[in-house]
Amino acid sequence: MQKLWALVDIELDQPEELKRLGAIMAAPDENGNDKLNDMYFAAISLPQQVKNVKLLADAIKVLIELERKVLRIDTAPDADDPAKVGAEAGASAAAAAMEAFEAKVAAARENKAK
């Protein structure tokens, strides 16, 4: 999941480069249609990125819940049990990553509005 978060960060940090790549890959047919390039631009669009992050955040939430069940972790971690403390740290990291993503989305929207 770390690699997926990194991919989302790259997509949000460098949208202009991804758009230039789409322009380079453009190969319209004789009627001027380029369905592959249209799909590419739809895939790198902000709504799709938001959807991808939401799906990733949901997957992390499910993963953490399953880990808590398997490891029989209570809601309050014990300071002396490293497994419980590690699971709480993972949940905190996921929440922090989601907050950082939301900030990037807000910044991207502000830039787009300008």
C-alpha positions, 0 to 999 in steps of 0.5 A, a space after each residue: 500500500 505504501 507504493 500506491 500512496 507514493 503513486 498517488 503523491 506523484 500524480 498529485 505533485 506533478 499534474 502538468 508533467 502527466 498532462 504533457 505526457 498525454 499530449 506526447 502520447 496523442 495518436 488520433 485516428 483519421 477522424 481525430 478521435 483518440 479514445 486511449 488518450 481520452 481514457 488516459 486524461 480521465 485516469 489522471 483527472 482530479 476526480 479519479 485521483 480522489 476516487 483512488 485515494 478513497 478506495 486506498 484509504 478504505 482498503 487501509 481501514 479494512 486492513 487495520 481492522 483485520 489486523 486488529 481482529 487477528 492480533 486480538 487488539 483492544 481499542 486501548 493499546 497497552 504501552 508494554 505490548 509492541 504489537 498493539 502500539 504498532 497497530 495504533 501507529 499504523 492507524 495514525 499514519 493512515 489518518 495522517 496520510 489521508 489528511 495530507 492528501 486532502 490538503 493536496 486536493 484542496 491546493 490543487 482545486 485552488 490552483 485550478 480555480 485560478 
